[in-house]
Amino acid sequence: MKNSNRRNVINMTLQILGKLSARLDTSHISHAFDQVLDRYIAQYRIPTNHVEFNQEIAGFLQAVYLIGVKPRMILTALEATAKAVSLLSQYNNNQGARGYEAAYLDAVFSGEEDIGDVCFKLSQIVKESEIRKYRDYVYVTTIDPSDWQLHINITAGIIELFGECLPPLIRESPPERFSGLYKDLIEMILSSQDLAIKISAGSYRLF
């Protein structure tokens, strides 16, 4: 790679990593969900039967989508109940039981987990989904998903800049081989707190 082209690739990679490091911050999403939980903890009722359980998870999910999700959504009780039942398919408890039935039994009959724990886990399911959607949005609005040459250049820049942090197979291979994994490489770099701080602060200045 010619020195001028190498310089351009490295500087472009640093610019993209800097943008992503700033834009991928999801603390605002977590804060919104924390607000919902804080309000809920102060007022929730312990259900004693199936009907009350459905009412409780529906009311909680209505608050989640009104306060925690952006743009906010207003759900009817029926919509919230149906969505909660669907989301709780991802629920699991300490005994390994899964799904809506496990959540219901925990909330009404278990001495270990109550409705507060069930709603906390329900909020985590929604939050994780919102974070994934937000991160996907950040990537596709920062990096053209169809620009294969850009993906190769990003991979080359990451190998050049952070090769010592990468497995030898990636470090010693042509960037074309792993350009399809450019997002994974970016995540690997930005997941290192020390590297992310340096990138955000503009500490990498090779030219």
N, C-alpha and C positions, 0 to 999 in steps of 0.2 A: 504494500500500500504506500503510495507516494506520501511524503511528509505533509504536504498541503491538504491532501484528502484525509489523511489520518487526523490532522488537527480539526478539520471540519466535522468529521464523524464524532470525535470526542466531545467537542463543544456542543454539537447538536444533542448528543446523548445526555450530557450534563443539564442542558436546558430542559429536556423532556423529563428527566428524573426530578429536577427541581420543581417543575410544575406539578408533577404527580405527587411528590412528597407533600406539597401544600394542599392540593385539592383532595387527596385521599383521606384527610382527617375526618373521622366520623364521630367525633365527640359531640357534635350538635345533635346527632341522631340519638346517641345514648342518653344525653341530657333530657331530651323530650320524653323518652320512655321512663326515665327515673322520675320525672314529674308525675306521670300517670300512676306509678307504683306508690309514690308518696301520698297522693290523694286517696288511693284505694285502701292502703293500709289503715288509714284513719277511719274508714267507714264501712268496711266489708262486713257481711253477715255470714255466719256459719250455716250452711245448708243442712237440713235434716232429712231431705228426701230428693228424689230425682227431679221433680219440678223446680224446687228451689235451687238446685245445682245448676240447671239450665238457665234459670233467671240470673244467677250470679255471674256465670261465665259470659252470658250475653251482655249484661250491663258493663262488665269490665272491658270486653272487647269493643263496645261502643265508645268507651272513653279512650281506649288505645288508638282507634282510628280517627277520633276527633282531635286528640292532643298530640299523640306520638307520631302519626304518619303524615307525611307531606307529599302532595296536597291532602288536606284533611278530607275525610269521608264521613258522611252521616249515614249510619246503618240503622235500619229498623230492627226491632227486637228479633223478628224472624230471620232477617239477613245475618244478624250478629250471631244468633244461635247456630245457624247452618255453617257459618264460617268457623266458629269456634270448634264445632264437632269435627270439621274437616282438618283444621290445624292440629287438633289434639291427636290425630293419627301419628304425629311425630313425638307425642309425649311418652316418656318412660320414667319408671320409678326405681327406687333403690333395690327392689326385688327382681327387677328385670322385666316386669309386666309393662305392656305398651298400649297406647291408644286411648280412646275416649273412655272405655270401660275402666281402665286402670286409673285414669284421672278421677272419675266419679267415685270409685271405691276409696281412693286415697282421701278425697275431700269429705266424704260422708261417714266412712266407717274406720279409717285408719287412725291410729294414735300417733303415727310418725309424721305424716304430712297432712296438712289441712288445706282448705280452699285458698288460703294465702299463698302457699307453696305452689299449688296448681296454677294459679293465675300468674305468679312470677314466671314459671316455666313457659306458660302461654305467651307472656309478653316477650320472653327471650326468643321464642320461635319467630314471632313477627319481627322483632328487632333485627335478628340475623338475616331475615329475608330482605328487609329494607336496606340494610348495609350492603348486601350483595348487589341489589339493584343499583344503589348509588355508586358503588365502585365500578360496576359495569358501565354505567353512564359516564363516569370520569374517564375511563380508558378509551371508549369509542369517541369521545369528544376531544381527546388529547392526541390520540394516535389513530391514523386512518387504518381501519382493519383490513383494507384491500391493498395497501401499499407494501408489497412484499420486499421491495428494495429498502424501504425505511425499516422494516423489521430486521433485515440483514444488517443494516448499519447500526441499529440499536444494539443488536447482539454483539457485533464487532466492537462497539464502543464499551459495552459492559465488560467484555473479555479483556480489552486493553486496560481499562481502569481498575477493575476489581478481580482480575484473574486469580489472585492469591486466595480469594474467598470462594472460588468455584471449584468443583471437582476436576481432577486432572483431565478426564475425558473431554469435558467442555472446553477447558482452557487450551487444550492442545489440538482441538479440531477446528476446521474452517467454520466461520460463523453461519454459513448457509445451512450447515447440518442441524443447528439448533435454533434457527430463526423462528420456527413455528412455536417455540417455547419462550418467545421474548417476554410475555407477560409473567411467566413463572420466574424468569431470571430477574425481572424488575422487582417482583414480590420478594425474592430472596435477598436482594440488595436493600430494599427499603425496610424489610423486617429487622435488619440490623440497626439497632438504635444509634450506635456510634456513626455508622455510615449515613443514615438518614439525617442526623443532626448536621453533619458536615456538608451534605448536599444542600440542605435547607439554608445553611449559613453561607453557602457559596465558597466553602473552604477549598474545594478542588479547583485549582487554577493551574493547569499544566502549561498553558501557553499565554 
